[in-house]
Amino acid sequence: MIPIARHSVLRAARSQLQPTRKLSQPASSALARLLSTLAVLEQRNGKLESSSLSAIAAAQKLGGSVTGFIAGSGVKGTSAAEAAKIKGIEKVLAVDNDAYEKGLPENYAPLLVENIKKGEFTHVVAGHSAFGKSLLPRVAALLDVQQISDITGIESEDTFVRPIYAGNAILTVQSTDNVKVITVRGTAFQDVEAEGGSAEVVDGADPNVPAMTEWVSEELAKSERPELATATRVVSGGRGLKSKEEFDRIMLPLADSLGAAIGASRAAVDSGFADNSLQVGQTGKNVAPQLYLCAGISGAIQHLAGMKDSKVIAAINKDPEAPIFQIADVGLVGDLFDKVPELTEKVKSA
Ligand SMILES: Cc1cc2nc3c(=O)[nH]c(=O)nc-3n(C[C@H](O)[C@H](O)[C@H](O)COP(=O)(O)OP(=O)(O)OC[C@H]3O[C@@H](n4cnc5c(N)ncnc54)[C@H](O)[C@@H]3O)c2cc1C
């Protein structure tokens, strides 16, 4: 992998945190004919996860043919059929086997490699979710190629854009590997039509490698609110909330009045105000909702790394010098314990 350009970008304005070069069109048609991308699809309980759509959107952006890959219990009748309807997918390789249901990377990697080799794919793309992040480095190692992580742009079939140093710089990387193994940032690749396709679902190869790990159980935080990573509105709280009780009392009614997902800064998560799964930022989730409304968050660069692509950023902070105001579209200087309940009432009555 060859870094070919480094664009230094600075903390202040949101525009400065964007890649400086525009995405190119898909690779030229002569080259595009040679491209064949395997989009690795993630499913939970028979339904496609949003990371699958990002993988497909990126695969389509590359140009060339797009094949989906999915494995798990009875996927042919559920998530594979759902994937087949997505516009732009030509074929879905499906492996019905309980051993792959939980997507354990140790078991899934040899399965994927078998199918990549058999299909002679030039590109393998997965969402930069926990699943993709665990799986694709293993796949790259088995193929003896370099993995390219968390891309936000595609310049050509071998050149990709990715943020580094918590979004402080944008790196353009060129890969000379014969198979490009890539994870993509969900917020950067969303342009996909879930209906209108009619791909064929065919059996993928199953090497039936003896399982190296076994799924035991999982504990998931349950919430009736929209999922943070894909919500169109996010209400986020920081250390300024002072306690979990105040976080819940102040932020949850605002989120519910807007039909928004809840997010939090790392300081709020570390202080126990909010669950770990709600952290937004460099070491949390990346979000790009229509509205990101935050209160009691200073705007540290590691937090901005996870939310700067939001369409409208609104911030409430008692400190007029708080860095969050440098990227906010709308700012309110004041005490959040007064302003947030007041705003909640206004939203409810509107
Ligand atoms: C390697 C690394 C990774 C990191 N990853 C992340 C990450 O993923 N996400 C993340 O968020 N952080 C991350 N951080 C931490 C980050 O640097 C900051 O420490 C953190 O974001 C601060 O959270 P905060 O804004 O809630 O708290 P603070 O910085 O303490 O800010 C609290 C804000 O609340 C305001 N406030 C206080 N009381 C009130 C009130 N009554 N009314 C209105 N405003 C009030 C204050 O003026 C202040 O601006 C990371 C740090 C490192 C080193």
The ligand as a MOL file (V3000), in Angstrom:
LIG
                    3D

  0  0  0     0  0            999 V3000
M  V30 BEGIN CTAB
M  V30 COUNTS 53 58 0 0 0
M  V30 BEGIN ATOM
M  V30 1 C -7.3060 8.1530 21.9170 0
M  V30 2 C -8.5270 8.9180 22.3380 0
M  V30 3 C -9.7430 8.5540 21.8130 0
M  V30 4 C -10.8890 9.2420 22.1940 0
M  V30 5 N -12.0890 8.8970 21.6360 0
M  V30 6 C -13.1840 9.6400 21.9390 0
M  V30 7 C -14.4430 9.3490 21.3320 0
M  V30 8 O -14.5980 8.4020 20.5510 0
M  V30 9 N -15.4910 10.1300 21.6410 0
M  V30 10 C -15.3950 11.2020 22.5090 0
M  V30 11 O -16.3980 11.8860 22.7460 0
M  V30 12 N -14.2270 11.4660 23.1050 0
M  V30 13 C -13.1240 10.7120 22.8630 0
M  V30 14 N -11.9640 10.9860 23.5000 0
M  V30 15 C -11.9870 11.9380 24.6250 0
M  V30 16 C -11.9520 13.4060 24.2060 0
M  V30 17 O -10.6120 13.8270 24.0770 0
M  V30 18 C -12.6350 14.2850 25.2630 0
M  V30 19 O -12.0240 14.0780 26.5080 0
M  V30 20 C -14.1290 14.0310 25.4050 0
M  V30 21 O -14.7600 14.0450 24.1450 0
M  V30 22 C -14.7360 15.1010 26.2940 0
M  V30 23 O -16.0740 14.8300 26.5160 0
M  V30 24 P -17.0650 16.0060 26.9010 0
M  V30 25 O -17.0760 17.0200 25.8320 0
M  V30 26 O -18.3640 15.3910 27.3040 0
M  V30 27 O -16.4240 16.5760 28.2590 0
M  V30 28 P -15.6610 17.9210 28.5390 0
M  V30 29 O -14.5650 18.1340 27.5950 0
M  V30 30 O -15.3540 17.9100 29.9790 0
M  V30 31 O -16.7430 19.0410 28.2200 0
M  V30 32 C -17.8930 19.2640 28.9730 0
M  V30 33 C -18.5760 20.4810 28.3690 0
M  V30 34 O -19.8040 20.6940 29.0420 0
M  V30 35 C -19.9860 22.0920 29.2010 0
M  V30 36 N -20.9040 22.2700 30.3530 0
M  V30 37 C -20.6880 21.9400 31.6480 0
M  V30 38 N -21.7710 22.2290 32.3870 0
M  V30 39 C -22.6900 22.7460 31.5400 0
M  V30 40 C -24.0000 23.2480 31.7080 0
M  V30 41 N -24.6180 23.2540 32.9110 0
M  V30 42 N -24.6440 23.7220 30.6160 0
M  V30 43 C -24.0670 23.7430 29.3950 0
M  V30 44 N -22.8130 23.2820 29.1910 0
M  V30 45 C -22.1350 22.7800 30.2320 0
M  V30 46 C -18.6060 22.6500 29.4630 0
M  V30 47 O -18.5470 24.0250 29.1370 0
M  V30 48 C -17.7550 21.7660 28.5390 0
M  V30 49 O -17.6060 22.3870 27.2760 0
M  V30 50 C -10.8110 10.3100 23.1360 0
M  V30 51 C -9.5680 10.6630 23.6570 0
M  V30 52 C -8.4450 9.9760 23.2750 0
M  V30 53 C -7.1140 10.3810 23.8390 0
M  V30 END ATOM
M  V30 BEGIN BOND
M  V30 1 1 1 2
M  V30 2 1 2 3
M  V30 3 2 2 52
M  V30 4 2 3 4
M  V30 5 1 4 5
M  V30 6 1 4 50
M  V30 7 2 5 6
M  V30 8 1 6 7
M  V30 9 1 6 13
M  V30 10 2 7 8
M  V30 11 1 7 9
M  V30 12 1 9 10
M  V30 13 2 10 11
M  V30 14 1 10 12
M  V30 15 2 12 13
M  V30 16 1 13 14
M  V30 17 1 14 15
M  V30 18 1 14 50
M  V30 19 1 15 16
M  V30 20 1 16 17
M  V30 21 1 16 18
M  V30 22 1 18 19
M  V30 23 1 18 20
M  V30 24 1 20 21
M  V30 25 1 20 22
M  V30 26 1 22 23
M  V30 27 1 23 24
M  V30 28 2 24 25
M  V30 29 1 24 26
M  V30 30 1 24 27
M  V30 31 1 27 28
M  V30 32 2 28 29
M  V30 33 1 28 30
M  V30 34 1 28 31
M  V30 35 1 31 32
M  V30 36 1 32 33
M  V30 37 1 33 34
M  V30 38 1 33 48
M  V30 39 1 34 35
M  V30 40 1 35 36
M  V30 41 1 35 46
M  V30 42 1 36 37
M  V30 43 1 36 45
M  V30 44 2 37 38
M  V30 45 1 38 39
M  V30 46 1 39 40
M  V30 47 2 39 45
M  V30 48 1 40 41
M  V30 49 2 40 42
M  V30 50 1 42 43
M  V30 51 2 43 44
M  V30 52 1 44 45
M  V30 53 1 46 47
M  V30 54 1 46 48
M  V30 55 1 48 49
M  V30 56 2 50 51
M  V30 57 1 51 52
M  V30 58 1 52 53
M  V30 END BOND
M  V30 END CTAB
M  END
